[in-house]
């Protein structure tokens, strides 16, 4: 099992740094609507948001908030993406939350779409990659780098299956498996429900911890949420109740980019008595 997890991580990391858009170009016969907004990405890595006006044999013409008529050669265009009206705030485009699939650490019931993925780093030393196998099934694998120097690396594997059950409601479950070669394994088997959108949601999860196949007699409870307050900022909280072990509460922010998310927060446990800084970042691919 440990070799399988390690191999999966290596393969998924190789996917992370492979670009499929490097030399892509749009078809001259692409169908565009004059009533919607588009995100237009160019081969020189620049981009703009605008509405389609018309086309010539060699060009597409767009109207942006600043330029009434912007003419772009087909050969310069890498991709054209129709934008959801909910991501337009006036004339300003708010890119979607690049990582609605989890909070600081714990997953939501929102899944990756097929072919989507991201690299994630937590607390500098936890490194992982997640990939959408289908719209409802995703897999993740990772490693804790400090343990490599001890000769007993901590590996983890995280499959998740979720489904939309109603408008703005998802449910499902998954496994968080941690293993140290020749030492043992443990983790959590959980079910969760998420209410809301990728920008504003709350999740409740119930799960059982286990060590070497033996499950705990009482479940853990996780309640987490996130809400977007500006174009580049979300508020986020992740909270744990573990019977016979303790509680932990967190509050922080997520800084948003088109494909990058960076989390910063504080974790407080009454049993510990002092807050502890938490954080990480992810890069979507």
N, C-alpha and C positions, 0 to 999 in steps of 0.2 A: 504493500500500500504506500509506504513512504517513497519508494522509487517512482510510483505512478504519479504522486502529487508533485514531486520535484520535476519530473519530465513535463507535466502539464504546465507548471509555472514557466519553465524555459520556453516552451512552444508559444504560450500566450504572450510572454514578453516580446518575442520576436514579431508577433502580429502587431503589437503596440506601436512599433517604430517603422511599420511599413505603410507608406502612403499610397492610396489608390487614386488620388486626384491629381497627382503631380503633372501628368500630361493630358488630362481629360479635356475634351472640348464639347460644347453643346452642339446639337444638330441644328442645321439651318431650318429644318421643318418643325422645330419645337413650337408647341401651341401655348400661347400666352393670352391672358385676360387683362383688359385695360382697367378693370375695376378693383384689382387686388394689388397688394404690395409684394415685391420680390426682393430677396437678398441675392445680389449678383456678385459672385466671386471671380476675380480675374487671375490669369496665370502668373501675374507678377505679385500675387498674394494680397493685393489691395481689394477692397470690396465696398459696396454702397447699397443703400436701400432706396427703391424707387418704384414707380408705376410704369408699366409698358405703354408706349405711345404708338409706335409703328415700326415697320422694318423696311429696309431696302435690300437689294441683292447681296450687299456686303456688310450691312450694319443692322444692329438693333438700336432703337431709340427709346430712352427712358426719361421720365420726369422725376426729379428728386426735390426735396424740400428747399434746396439752395439753387438748383439749376433747372430751368424750365425745359431744356432740350439737351440731353446728354447722349451723344452718338458713340456707340462702341462697336468695333469690328468683331465679327463672329470669332475670328482666330484668337482674340484676346480673352475670351470668356471661358472660364473653367467650369462653372456651374451656375444654375439659376434655381433658387429655392422659393417656392410660394410660402408666404408668411401667414401664420395664424393671426387673425385680427386681434386676439387677446394679447399678443405680444407687441402690438403697436400702441404706444402711449402718446397720442397726438401724432407728431411726425417723427417720434423717436422710437427706434426698435429696441425692445428689451429681449435679448437672447434668452431662450428657455433655461431654466435651472439645469446645469449639465450633469448633476448627480442627485436625482430625486429618489434613487434606489436605496439610500441609506442615510443615516444621521451622522453623528460623530463616529460611531462604531457599528451600532445595531442596524439591521436592515429594515426597510419598510416593505409593504406588500406590493409596491410598484416595481415592475420588472424592466430590464433592458429590452429594447426591441431587437429582433433578429439582426445579427451582424454588428450591433453596437458593442462597445466595450470601453473600459477605462483602466488606467494604472492608478493605484492608490498608495500613498505613504501615510502611515500614522506614527506620530511620535518619533520620527526620523528612522526608526529601526524596523518597523513592521512594513513590509513591502508586498503588494499583492496586485493581481490582475483579474478582472472580471469580464465575462463575455456572454452575450445573448445568443444562445443556441437557437431558440425560437422566440416568439413574442411573449411566451409564458414560462420559458425555462432558461435559466442562466447558471453559469458555473464560475467559481472563483478559486484561486489557489495562491498561496503566499508563503513567505518565509520571514523569520525574525533574524536579522543579520548578526546581532551580537552573539547569539548562541552558536554561530558557525565557528567562532574562535575556541569554544569549549569542546568542540568535536561532537556535540550532540545538538544539531540544529532543530529548532522548533518549526515544524511545517504545519500549514493549515489548509483545509479544503472546505468550500462553501457552495454547495448546490442549492438552488431555490426554485420553487414552482409556485406561480401565482396566476390569478385570473381576475379579470374585471367581473364583478357580480351585479353591478348597477352603475348608473351614471355617477362618476366621482367616488366609486367604492371598489376596492380590490381586496382579495383575500387569498391566503395561501400558506405556505410553510417552507421550512428548509432545515438544513443541518449545518452546524458550525463544528467542524472536527479539527482538533489540535492533536498533533502527534510528535513524539520525540523518538527517533529510531532506537530500538533496543531498550527503551525506557517505559513506554506505555502511551496511552492516548486518552483523550477526554473531550468534552464539548457540550453542545446543547442541541436538542431536537425541539423545534418550536413551530407554532402556528401564529399567524398574525392577520390583522385587518387594518387597512388604511382608508380613511375617509378624507376626501378632498382632492385637489389637483396637484400637479407637480410643483406648483408655486406656494400653495397653502394647504397643509395637511396635518393630520394627527393619526398616530398609529398605536394600537394596543397589541401586545404579544404575550403569549403564555407558553412557557417552555419548561423542559426538564433537563437538568444537567446530568452528566454521566461521566464516570471514570472507569476505563477498562471494561466497558460493557455493563457496569452496574449503575442503575439510574437512582437519582435522588428521590426520596419519598414525597417531597413537597415541591410544587412548581415555583418558578420565578416569574415575576411580572415586569414587563417593560412598557412604559408609556412615553412616547416621543412625539415631537412635532416640529414643524418649520413653517415660517411665514415670511414672504418677501415684502420688504419695506421700501426698497428703492431699486433702481436699475442694477446696482452692483452689490446689493447687501440683503441678506436674510438673517432673521433671528431664528435660533435653533435651540432645542432642549431635548435631553435624553435622560430618562430617570428609571431607576431600578429598585425593585423590592424583592429581596431574596430571603424567604423565611428561614429563620434560625441562623442567618449569616449577616444580614444588615441591609441598609438602604444606601443609595447613592443618587445624587441629583446633579444635573449639569445645566448650564446656561451659557450660550455663546453666540457667535455670528459666523456666517458663511459669506466670504467675498466671492463674487461671481464674475467669470469671464465667459467668452463664447464656449470654450472647451475646458477651462480650468476652474476649479473650485478650491478655495483655501479656507479651512475651519480653524477657529481660535475660540477657546472657552475655558471655563473653570468647572472642575468636578469636586463636589463636596459630599463627604460621607460623615454623618454624625458620629459613627464609631471611630473614625480617624481624627475628627475634630478640627482639621485644617483643610482649606481648599487646595486642589492640585491642578496645575495647568494642563490642558489637553489640546491637541491640534493635529492637523494633517492637511494634505492636499491631494488632488486627483487631476488627471489629464485624460480627457475623453478622446477616443479614437474611433 
